[in-house]
Amino acid sequence: MLRQLQYFQAIVRHQSFAAAARECAISASALSQQLQVLEHQLGVTLLYRKGRKKVELTPAGQYFYEQSLRLSAQFAEISEMTRRIDRAEDLTLTLGILSPLCAPQLQHSLSRFRSCCPQVKLQLIFGGHEELFARLRQGSADVLLSDQRRAFSEEYFNLPLCSLPLELLAGSSDPLAALKSMEIDELTQHTCIVVCTPEEERSECEYFRTVLGFKSSFLRVASMEQAALCAAAAQGFVPADALMCRIEPDSCPVLQRLALTRRGERVWRHYCIFAKKELQRQEPALSLLVKILSDGLKSLSPEPL
């Protein structure tokens, strides 16, 4: 079909079977046979002959010609990207992931990328929002998976992924565990357990306080596992969503989940992919990584952004 498209385009371009045959290095009769095969496959007439040498497009042929040019351009782009991916044996992509994200969908996406591009080295770094953005600005990270805490910058490629409702994880001995939901303004007497590094503690607590609206005191821990232990010991609650490696009640009945609301409405957290705009344009492996992450994670969103 691709070769027949090229023959057809040559005929239209030259308005002549003889000239098109010379360009394609085949006989005029063979060229005519290939056009007939194409028309038979489509079930339409694409060209009318005008005299012995000239041809004219039918209305269907005009439409097919315009679309075939787009297909040819797309095929050329796909072919070039395929060759560039194949040559990328020395390419290393650094993906920054907001701690403590570890959803199964994220795991599957990374595994899928490795299957598609086994020759590309994928380096993962983990950290807080500010630390990861500093790495992106400095060039030590190529793409980030993080939440949105600032206006999008034209310097970077910004792709919204999903919006997820925040829940609270509380130990079964905590009074919160008996509730189905909790207003964020009523958490002032409860401790919010935040997962971050010591360097990120100030900015992370400020985000929870000013952006999400928590008026609680804060307790910093290094991992979700530590957060779960602290919640089980009734030292506070853990804000969590579907992108975090959270403890399910069936597997850990000492922890209970309850909805987080603000004036009766769920509180949401928005996740995005951020990448170097120039590299995202030039490097097909990075574009593929962004697409795979997007396809794998956007299904988590209960409703459109």
Residue frames relative to the residue before (quaternion, step in Angstrom):
aa qw qx qy qz dx dy dz
M 1.0000 0.0000 0.0000 0.0000 0.00 0.00 0.00
L 0.6407 0.5279 -0.3365 0.4445 3.61 0.95 -0.80
R 0.6605 0.4982 -0.3059 0.4711 3.58 0.93 -0.90
Q 0.6483 0.5145 -0.3173 0.4629 3.60 0.99 -0.80
L 0.6116 0.5354 -0.3470 0.4678 3.59 1.08 -0.69
Q 0.6529 0.5132 -0.3126 0.4611 3.57 0.97 -0.84
Y 0.6318 0.5176 -0.3249 0.4769 3.58 1.02 -0.78
F 0.6597 0.5172 -0.3002 0.4551 3.57 0.88 -0.98
Q 0.6678 0.4956 -0.3040 0.4647 3.59 0.90 -0.89
A 0.6346 0.5261 -0.3328 0.4579 3.58 1.03 -0.74
I 0.6290 0.5291 -0.3325 0.4625 3.60 1.01 -0.78
V 0.6790 0.4775 -0.2936 0.4741 3.56 0.88 -0.93
R 0.6492 0.5392 -0.3216 0.4293 3.56 0.92 -0.89
H 0.7625 0.3581 -0.1898 0.5043 3.59 0.92 -0.92
Q 0.2798 -0.7691 0.5170 0.2508 3.59 1.24 -0.42
S 0.7050 0.3806 -0.2343 0.5507 3.52 1.18 0.60
F 0.4395 -0.6833 0.5162 0.2711 3.58 -0.95 0.90
A 0.6543 0.5341 -0.3255 0.4249 3.57 0.93 -0.90
A 0.6891 0.4662 -0.2892 0.4735 3.61 0.86 -0.93
A 0.6440 0.5134 -0.3231 0.4662 3.59 1.00 -0.78
A 0.6337 0.5327 -0.3308 0.4531 3.58 1.03 -0.79
R 0.6376 0.5153 -0.3314 0.4670 3.60 0.99 -0.78
E 0.6569 0.5069 -0.3195 0.4576 3.60 0.92 -0.84
C 0.7464 0.4089 -0.2155 0.4789 3.58 0.92 -0.92
A 0.3850 -0.7610 0.4479 0.2683 3.58 1.33 0.00
I 0.5806 0.4965 -0.4322 0.4792 3.57 0.87 0.99
S 0.6117 -0.5472 0.4076 0.4003 3.57 -1.25 0.20
A 0.6182 -0.5546 0.4038 0.3837 3.55 -1.22 0.49
S 0.6382 0.5280 -0.3338 0.4500 3.60 1.03 -0.72
A 0.6502 0.5012 -0.3165 0.4753 3.60 1.01 -0.80
L 0.6246 0.5355 -0.3312 0.4619 3.56 1.07 -0.76
S 0.6528 0.5136 -0.3070 0.4645 3.55 0.98 -0.87
Q 0.6372 0.5243 -0.3253 0.4619 3.59 1.02 -0.78
Q 0.6571 0.5080 -0.3147 0.4595 3.59 0.97 -0.81
L 0.6217 0.5227 -0.3400 0.4740 3.59 1.06 -0.68
Q 0.6450 0.5174 -0.3232 0.4603 3.58 1.00 -0.81
V 0.6207 0.5293 -0.3405 0.4675 3.60 1.04 -0.73
L 0.6533 0.5123 -0.3103 0.4630 3.58 0.96 -0.89
E 0.6703 0.4911 -0.3003 0.4683 3.59 0.89 -0.90
H 0.6318 0.5262 -0.3308 0.4632 3.59 1.05 -0.72
Q 0.6448 0.5188 -0.3205 0.4608 3.58 1.00 -0.82
L 0.7150 0.4379 -0.2469 0.4858 3.58 1.00 -0.85
G 0.3524 -0.7487 0.4875 0.2787 3.57 1.13 -0.62
V 0.6691 0.4391 -0.3010 0.5184 3.60 1.20 0.50
T 0.4344 -0.6341 0.5588 0.3113 3.53 -1.35 0.23
L 0.2516 -0.8051 0.5262 0.1079 3.56 -0.72 1.10
L 0.8144 0.1576 -0.0306 0.5576 3.59 1.03 -0.83
Y 0.2036 -0.7032 0.6610 0.1646 3.52 -1.31 0.54
R 0.3608 -0.6969 0.5705 0.2421 3.56 -1.07 0.72
K 0.1363 -0.7693 0.6208 0.0655 3.57 -0.99 0.91
G 0.8107 -0.0396 -0.0143 0.5840 3.53 -0.09 1.26
R 0.7443 -0.4035 0.2902 0.4461 3.56 -1.18 -0.43
K 0.8085 0.3137 -0.1375 0.4785 3.61 1.03 -0.67
K 0.7317 0.4491 -0.2488 0.4484 3.60 0.92 -0.81
V 0.1550 -0.7610 0.6226 0.0964 3.56 -1.28 0.51
E 0.1461 -0.7753 0.6098 0.0755 3.55 -1.28 0.46
L 0.4577 -0.6965 0.4874 0.2605 3.56 -0.96 0.90
T 0.3898 -0.6481 0.5942 0.2736 3.55 -1.16 0.65
P 0.6655 -0.4677 0.3541 0.4615 3.66 -1.15 0.18
A 0.6521 0.4889 -0.3159 0.4858 3.59 0.99 -0.81
G 0.6473 0.5290 -0.3139 0.4501 3.56 1.05 -0.79
Q 0.6169 0.5462 -0.3390 0.4541 3.58 1.07 -0.74
Y 0.6638 0.4923 -0.2987 0.4773 3.57 0.95 -0.92
F 0.6733 0.4983 -0.3044 0.4535 3.58 0.88 -0.94
Y 0.6293 0.5395 -0.3387 0.4452 3.59 1.02 -0.74
E 0.6669 0.5006 -0.3057 0.4595 3.59 0.88 -0.92
Q 0.6841 0.4708 -0.2899 0.4757 3.57 0.94 -0.87
S 0.6296 0.5455 -0.3438 0.4334 3.60 1.04 -0.71
L 0.6063 0.5424 -0.3578 0.4584 3.59 1.11 -0.60
R 0.6401 0.5077 -0.3206 0.4793 3.56 1.04 -0.77
L 0.6460 0.5189 -0.3180 0.4608 3.58 0.97 -0.85
S 0.6529 0.5151 -0.3161 0.4566 3.58 0.95 -0.84
A 0.6501 0.5041 -0.3176 0.4715 3.58 0.99 -0.82
Q 0.6511 0.5041 -0.3155 0.4716 3.59 0.98 -0.82
F 0.6467 0.5161 -0.3243 0.4587 3.57 0.97 -0.82
A 0.6400 0.5199 -0.3257 0.4627 3.59 0.99 -0.80
E 0.6560 0.5046 -0.3079 0.4693 3.58 1.00 -0.84
I 0.6500 0.5097 -0.3119 0.4695 3.58 0.97 -0.88
S 0.6478 0.5263 -0.3179 0.4498 3.58 0.97 -0.86
E 0.6656 0.4988 -0.3025 0.4656 3.56 0.96 -0.89
M 0.6547 0.5018 -0.3164 0.4684 3.58 0.95 -0.84
T 0.6245 0.5401 -0.3340 0.4548 3.58 1.04 -0.76
R 0.6662 0.4906 -0.3015 0.4739 3.57 0.95 -0.87
R 0.6584 0.5096 -0.3154 0.4554 3.58 1.00 -0.80
I 0.6274 0.5178 -0.3332 0.4767 3.58 1.05 -0.73
D 0.6583 0.5157 -0.3096 0.4526 3.56 0.99 -0.85
R 0.6934 0.4653 -0.2761 0.4758 3.58 1.12 -0.65
A 0.5827 0.6464 -0.3464 0.3503 3.58 1.26 -0.31
E 0.1666 0.8298 -0.5181 0.1233 3.58 0.97 0.80
D 0.7369 0.3892 -0.2243 0.5052 3.59 1.11 -0.59
L 0.4776 0.6896 -0.4309 0.3328 3.57 1.26 0.14
T 0.0717 -0.7602 0.6448 0.0344 3.55 -1.04 0.89
L 0.1272 -0.7715 0.6210 0.0549 3.55 -0.86 1.03
T 0.2040 -0.7802 0.5828 0.0998 3.55 -0.89 0.96
L 0.1140 -0.8032 0.5846 0.0106 3.53 -0.63 1.21
G 0.2026 -0.7743 0.5907 0.1018 3.56 -0.73 1.08
I 0.0952 -0.8047 0.5860 0.0086 3.57 -0.79 1.04
L 0.4599 -0.6864 0.4953 0.2685 3.54 -0.83 1.01
S 0.3587 -0.7055 0.5656 0.2315 3.57 -0.84 0.94
P 0.7066 -0.2328 -0.6609 -0.0989 1.64 -1.94 1.59
L 0.1091 0.8307 -0.5379 0.0934 3.62 0.78 0.99
C 0.2072 0.7755 -0.5707 0.1731 3.57 -0.83 0.99
A 0.1816 0.8133 -0.5328 0.1474 3.61 0.97 0.81
P 0.6188 -0.5472 0.3971 0.4000 3.64 -1.11 0.51
Q 0.6187 0.5486 -0.3522 0.4385 3.61 1.03 -0.72
L 0.6380 0.5115 -0.3238 0.4759 3.58 1.08 -0.70
Q 0.6310 0.5275 -0.3246 0.4670 3.57 0.99 -0.79
H 0.6673 0.4987 -0.3010 0.4642 3.59 0.90 -0.91
S 0.6441 0.5323 -0.3280 0.4407 3.59 0.99 -0.81
L 0.6660 0.4909 -0.3039 0.4723 3.58 0.93 -0.86
S 0.6423 0.5143 -0.3218 0.4684 3.57 1.02 -0.77
R 0.6452 0.5230 -0.3176 0.4575 3.57 1.01 -0.81
F 0.6420 0.5173 -0.3319 0.4583 3.58 0.96 -0.80
R 0.6517 0.5131 -0.3186 0.4588 3.57 0.94 -0.84
S 0.6378 0.5149 -0.3271 0.4703 3.59 1.08 -0.68
C 0.6873 0.4774 -0.2789 0.4711 3.58 1.02 -0.80
C 0.8054 0.1501 -0.0475 0.5714 3.60 1.03 -0.80
P 0.0270 -0.8477 0.5295 0.0175 3.61 0.54 1.08
Q 0.6474 0.5361 -0.3235 0.4346 3.59 1.18 -0.49
V 0.6281 0.5166 -0.3378 0.4738 3.61 1.26 -0.25
K 0.3310 -0.7327 0.5630 0.1914 3.55 -0.86 0.99
L 0.1415 -0.7951 0.5877 0.0495 3.55 -0.74 1.08
Q 0.0999 -0.7984 0.5937 0.0120 3.54 -0.56 1.22
L 0.1949 -0.7924 0.5718 0.0842 3.58 -0.83 1.01
I 0.0283 -0.7557 0.6537 0.0290 3.54 -1.10 0.78
F 0.1993 -0.7860 0.5795 0.0821 3.55 -1.05 0.78
G 0.2697 0.7676 -0.5528 0.1801 3.55 -1.05 0.68
G 0.6614 -0.4806 0.3900 0.4236 3.52 -1.33 -0.18
H 0.7352 -0.4433 0.2946 0.4197 3.52 -1.32 0.31
E 0.7115 0.4584 -0.2750 0.4561 3.60 0.73 -1.02
E 0.6364 0.5306 -0.3290 0.4530 3.58 0.99 -0.81
L 0.6765 0.4952 -0.2988 0.4559 3.58 0.91 -0.89
F 0.6680 0.4875 -0.3153 0.4655 3.59 0.94 -0.79
A 0.5916 0.5448 -0.3685 0.4662 3.56 1.10 -0.56
R 0.6461 0.5123 -0.3129 0.4713 3.57 1.00 -0.80
L 0.6396 0.5169 -0.3310 0.4628 3.60 1.00 -0.79
R 0.6615 0.5020 -0.3028 0.4678 3.59 0.95 -0.85
Q 0.7123 0.4598 -0.2525 0.4663 3.57 0.99 -0.86
G 0.5218 -0.6628 0.3982 0.3603 3.59 1.24 -0.28
S 0.5590 0.6056 -0.4077 0.3932 3.61 1.18 0.18
A 0.7123 0.2640 -0.2468 0.6016 3.58 1.33 0.29
D 0.3426 -0.7583 0.5252 0.1785 3.57 -1.02 0.84
V 0.7970 0.0096 0.0422 0.6024 3.57 1.04 -0.77
L 0.1847 -0.7881 0.5813 0.0828 3.57 -1.08 0.78
L 0.1519 -0.7039 0.6803 0.1365 3.51 -1.31 0.55
S 0.2375 0.7779 -0.5311 0.2375 3.56 -0.26 1.28
D 0.5482 -0.5733 0.4653 0.3927 3.55 -1.28 0.04
Q 0.5054 -0.6490 0.4764 0.3106 3.57 -1.25 0.39
R 0.0175 0.8168 -0.5734 0.0616 3.55 -0.63 1.17
R 0.7618 0.2447 -0.1413 0.5830 3.56 1.27 -0.01
A 0.6308 -0.5063 0.4096 0.4219 3.56 -1.28 0.20
F 0.5630 -0.6035 0.4416 0.3518 3.57 -1.09 0.69
S 0.2801 -0.7542 0.5742 0.1515 3.56 -1.06 0.83
E 0.4900 -0.6686 0.4789 0.2889 3.56 -1.02 0.83
E 0.5478 0.6218 -0.3980 0.3935 3.59 1.24 -0.23
Y 0.7809 0.3030 -0.1367 0.5289 3.58 1.16 -0.57
F 0.4909 -0.5830 0.5513 0.3396 3.50 -1.37 0.30
N 0.0606 -0.8139 0.5773 -0.0228 3.59 -0.65 1.15
L 0.0118 0.8189 -0.5713 0.0529 3.58 -0.58 1.13
P 0.3029 -0.7427 0.5651 0.1932 3.64 -0.49 1.12
L 0.2471 -0.7993 0.5374 0.1063 3.58 -0.88 0.98
C 0.7820 -0.2225 0.2208 0.5387 3.54 0.53 -1.17
S 0.2492 -0.7154 0.6284 0.1769 3.52 -1.32 0.45
L 0.0772 -0.8303 0.5515 -0.0222 3.56 -0.67 1.13
P 0.4351 -0.6922 0.5024 0.2813 3.60 -0.94 0.81
L 0.3973 -0.7031 0.5394 0.2386 3.55 -0.97 0.86
E 0.1215 -0.7572 0.6381 0.0687 3.53 -1.13 0.78
L 0.3474 -0.7001 0.5718 0.2493 3.54 -1.27 0.22
L 0.2131 -0.7342 0.6312 0.1310 3.55 -1.00 0.90
A 0.0361 0.8024 -0.5919 0.0672 3.59 -0.73 1.08
G 0.5306 -0.6286 0.4682 0.3227 3.56 -1.10 0.69
S 0.6175 -0.5953 0.3705 0.3565 3.57 -1.08 0.73
S 0.6754 0.4746 -0.3002 0.4781 3.62 1.17 -0.48
D 0.5386 0.6002 -0.4014 0.4342 3.57 1.33 -0.09
P 0.5424 -0.6308 0.4375 0.3414 3.66 -0.89 0.81
L 0.5784 0.5967 -0.3780 0.4080 3.61 1.13 -0.55
A 0.6054 0.6135 -0.3489 0.3679 3.57 1.08 -0.75
A 0.6443 0.5318 -0.3244 0.4437 3.58 1.15 -0.46
L 0.6400 0.5436 -0.3167 0.4411 3.60 1.27 -0.21
K 0.4487 -0.6637 0.5282 0.2815 3.56 -1.27 0.44
S 0.7893 -0.0012 0.0298 0.6133 3.57 1.14 -0.68
M 0.1554 -0.7824 0.5988 0.0720 3.54 -1.30 0.36
E 0.4031 -0.6928 0.5457 0.2444 3.55 -0.96 0.91
I 0.5233 -0.6730 0.4236 0.3062 3.57 -0.86 0.96
D 0.6476 0.5304 -0.3219 0.4423 3.60 1.08 -0.65
E 0.6776 0.4957 -0.2889 0.4601 3.59 1.22 -0.37
L 0.5507 0.6328 -0.3794 0.3904 3.58 1.28 0.21
T 0.3372 0.7877 -0.4735 0.2039 3.58 1.21 0.22
Q 0.7137 0.4313 -0.2556 0.4892 3.60 1.12 -0.57
H 0.6528 0.4824 -0.3058 0.4977 3.58 1.29 0.12
T 0.4266 -0.7084 0.5104 0.2361 3.56 -1.16 0.65
C 0.2838 -0.7450 0.5848 0.1496 3.55 -0.94 0.99
I 0.2467 -0.7762 0.5680 0.1184 3.58 -0.68 1.15
V 0.1028 -0.8201 0.5628 -0.0101 3.56 -0.54 1.24
V 0.2726 -0.7554 0.5773 0.1477 3.58 -0.93 0.96
C 0.3683 0.7009 -0.5400 0.2855 3.59 -0.55 1.16
T 0.5747 -0.5579 0.4609 0.3821 3.54 -1.33 0.11
P 0.6552 -0.4972 0.3674 0.4343 3.62 -1.19 0.29
E 0.6484 0.5326 -0.3215 0.4388 3.59 1.02 -0.78
E 0.7195 0.4394 -0.2355 0.4836 3.58 1.13 -0.70
E 0.4367 0.7467 -0.4463 0.2291 3.60 1.21 -0.30
R 0.6769 0.5046 -0.3151 0.4335 3.58 0.81 -0.91
S 0.7085 0.4509 -0.2702 0.4709 3.60 0.81 -0.99
E 0.6418 0.5286 -0.3293 0.4476 3.58 1.04 -0.75
C 0.6664 0.4822 -0.3040 0.4806 3.58 0.91 -0.85
E 0.6241 0.5333 -0.3368 0.4612 3.57 1.07 -0.71
Y 0.6236 0.5285 -0.3335 0.4697 3.59 1.05 -0.74
F 0.6765 0.4823 -0.2978 0.4701 3.60 0.85 -0.93
R 0.6896 0.4909 -0.2846 0.4499 3.56 1.04 -0.76
T 0.8062 0.3323 -0.1601 0.4627 3.59 0.68 -1.09
V 0.7241 0.4153 -0.2488 0.4912 3.62 1.02 -0.73
L 0.7647 0.3421 -0.1936 0.5105 3.58 0.77 -1.01
G 0.4743 -0.7327 0.3941 0.2879 3.58 1.15 -0.42
F 0.3722 0.7185 -0.5077 0.2956 3.61 1.15 0.43
K 0.1630 -0.7799 0.5991 0.0797 3.56 -0.99 0.91
S 0.4066 0.7318 -0.4445 0.3186 3.55 1.27 0.47
S 0.5063 -0.5199 0.5451 0.4198 3.48 -1.39 -0.13
F 0.3244 -0.7715 0.5241 0.1573 3.58 -1.19 0.48
L 0.1275 -0.7480 0.6475 0.0699 3.50 -1.25 0.68
R 0.2421 -0.7895 0.5502 0.1239 3.58 -0.60 1.15
V 0.0129 0.7565 -0.6539 0.0008 3.55 -1.12 0.82
A 0.5637 -0.6580 0.4052 0.2916 3.56 -1.24 0.46
S 0.8180 0.1080 -0.0292 0.5642 3.63 1.11 -0.45
M 0.6289 -0.5227 0.4115 0.4024 3.55 -1.30 0.28
E 0.5925 0.5644 -0.3678 0.4418 3.59 1.11 -0.61
Q 0.6594 0.4814 -0.2999 0.4934 3.57 1.00 -0.84
A 0.6233 0.5431 -0.3371 0.4504 3.57 1.02 -0.78
A 0.6524 0.5135 -0.3136 0.4608 3.59 0.97 -0.86
L 0.6414 0.5186 -0.3249 0.4628 3.59 1.00 -0.78
C 0.6614 0.4997 -0.3072 0.4674 3.58 0.94 -0.87
A 0.6449 0.5064 -0.3238 0.4720 3.59 1.02 -0.78
A 0.6424 0.5238 -0.3244 0.4558 3.58 0.98 -0.83
A 0.6971 0.4378 -0.2588 0.5055 3.58 1.14 -0.65
A 0.4706 -0.7153 0.4045 0.3214 3.58 1.35 0.31
Q 0.3643 0.7295 -0.4984 0.2944 3.57 1.01 0.81
G 0.7824 -0.1892 0.1231 0.5805 3.56 1.28 -0.10
F 0.4869 -0.6315 0.5084 0.3250 3.55 -1.33 -0.19
V 0.3161 -0.7367 0.5691 0.1828 3.56 -1.24 0.50
P 0.2945 -0.7186 0.5939 0.2103 3.65 -0.73 0.97
A 0.0761 0.8096 -0.5727 0.1039 3.60 -0.73 1.03
D 0.0714 -0.7708 0.6293 0.0684 3.55 -1.29 0.40
A 0.7602 -0.4458 0.2503 0.4010 3.55 -1.34 0.14
L 0.6386 0.5123 -0.3474 0.4573 3.63 1.19 -0.21
M 0.6182 0.5371 -0.3504 0.4545 3.57 1.25 -0.20
C 0.4988 -0.6136 0.5159 0.3294 3.55 -1.25 0.46
R 0.0709 0.8528 -0.5117 0.0760 3.56 0.39 1.21
I 0.5130 -0.6442 0.4819 0.2994 3.55 -1.24 0.50
E 0.2975 -0.7705 0.5384 0.1673 3.60 -0.62 1.11
P 0.5858 -0.6094 0.3991 0.3553 3.62 -1.01 0.72
D 0.6284 0.5535 -0.3501 0.4197 3.61 1.00 -0.74
S 0.7399 0.3932 -0.2259 0.4969 3.55 0.99 -0.81
C 0.7873 0.1327 -0.0685 0.5982 3.59 1.20 -0.45
P 0.1253 -0.8610 0.4877 0.0710 3.61 0.42 1.19
V 0.5588 0.5992 -0.4151 0.3953 3.64 1.16 -0.18
L 0.6923 0.3942 -0.2767 0.5373 3.60 1.27 -0.18
Q 0.1228 -0.7871 0.6027 0.0463 3.56 -0.99 0.89
R 0.3192 -0.7361 0.5685 0.1820 3.56 -1.18 0.66
L 0.0349 0.7730 -0.6334 -0.0086 3.54 -1.16 0.65
A 0.5543 -0.6295 0.4369 0.3249 3.55 -1.12 0.71
L 0.2860 -0.7292 0.5975 0.1716 3.54 -1.17 0.73
T 0.0223 -0.8246 0.5644 -0.0324 3.59 -0.71 1.06
R 0.1576 -0.7275 0.6550 0.1302 3.50 -1.38 0.35
R 0.8143 -0.1258 0.0034 0.5666 3.57 -0.42 1.26
G 0.7568 -0.4185 0.1870 0.4660 3.53 0.94 0.99
E 0.6659 0.4721 -0.2966 0.4957 3.61 1.27 -0.18
R 0.5647 -0.6132 0.4298 0.3468 3.56 -1.08 0.72
V 0.3679 -0.6894 0.5798 0.2307 3.54 -1.21 0.63
W 0.1798 -0.8210 0.5399 0.0458 3.57 -0.75 1.11
R 0.1794 -0.7328 0.6436 0.1288 3.51 -1.32 0.49
H 0.2411 -0.8028 0.5378 0.0902 3.56 -0.80 1.07
Y 0.1498 -0.7997 0.5794 0.0482 3.57 -0.86 1.02
C 0.0643 -0.7999 0.5964 -0.0211 3.55 -1.08 0.83
I 0.3363 -0.6605 0.6166 0.2653 3.50 -1.43 0.14
F 0.0861 -0.7754 0.6253 0.0191 3.55 -0.97 0.93
A 0.0543 0.8028 -0.5896 0.0703 3.58 -0.91 0.91
K 0.6060 -0.5121 0.4492 0.4109 3.51 -1.32 0.28
K 0.4476 -0.7221 0.4512 0.2731 3.58 -0.61 1.09
E 0.6853 0.4901 -0.3026 0.4456 3.58 0.83 -0.92
L 0.6774 0.4783 -0.2980 0.4728 3.58 0.90 -0.88
Q 0.6257 0.5439 -0.3416 0.4428 3.58 1.03 -0.74
R 0.6521 0.5008 -0.3131 0.4754 3.58 1.10 -0.65
Q 0.7647 0.4325 -0.2001 0.4338 3.55 0.91 -0.96
E 0.7718 0.3680 -0.1824 0.4855 3.57 0.99 -0.76
P 0.3429 -0.7817 0.4819 0.1979 3.62 -0.32 1.21
A 0.6092 0.5559 -0.3701 0.4277 3.62 1.04 -0.64
L 0.6432 0.5029 -0.3241 0.4779 3.59 1.05 -0.72
S 0.6289 0.5245 -0.3323 0.4679 3.59 1.01 -0.76
L 0.6503 0.5083 -0.3140 0.4691 3.56 1.02 -0.79
L 0.6310 0.5255 -0.3328 0.4635 3.59 0.99 -0.80
V 0.6469 0.5126 -0.3163 0.4677 3.59 0.94 -0.88
K 0.6662 0.5069 -0.3076 0.4524 3.60 0.91 -0.89
I 0.6678 0.5000 -0.3067 0.4583 3.59 0.91 -0.90
L 0.6438 0.5031 -0.3227 0.4778 3.59 0.97 -0.80
S 0.6542 0.5173 -0.3138 0.4539 3.56 0.96 -0.86
D 0.6719 0.4979 -0.2983 0.4600 3.58 0.88 -0.94
G 0.7099 0.4900 -0.2654 0.4306 3.56 0.97 -0.87
L 0.7838 0.3788 -0.1742 0.4602 3.57 1.02 -0.77
K 0.5980 0.5939 -0.3894 0.3714 3.60 1.04 -0.54
S 0.5794 0.5886 -0.3784 0.4180 3.60 1.19 -0.39
L 0.5463 0.6224 -0.3976 0.3951 3.60 1.23 -0.27
S 0.6138 0.5933 -0.3572 0.3790 3.59 1.08 -0.66
P 0.4055 -0.7358 0.4868 0.2390 3.60 -0.66 1.05
E 0.7928 0.0310 -0.0186 0.6084 3.58 1.17 -0.50
P 0.6584 -0.5380 0.3314 0.4090 3.62 -1.14 0.52
L 0.5763 -0.5767 0.4562 0.3568 3.50 -1.28 0.56
